């Protein structure tokens, strides 16, 4: 399993133990209480295509 560096995103939901994190690849993760972090959404990679 790869290692990630997380930075916590502050929201008022932190008061009810729902915390959001951003990893070094700029993806958003969510943590509910004492559960493990889960990837919130998968962002599609922007690619240039030639037609």
Secondary structure, DSSP 8 states (H G I E B T S, - for coil): ------EEE--GGGGGTEEEEE-TTS-EEEEETTS--EE------------
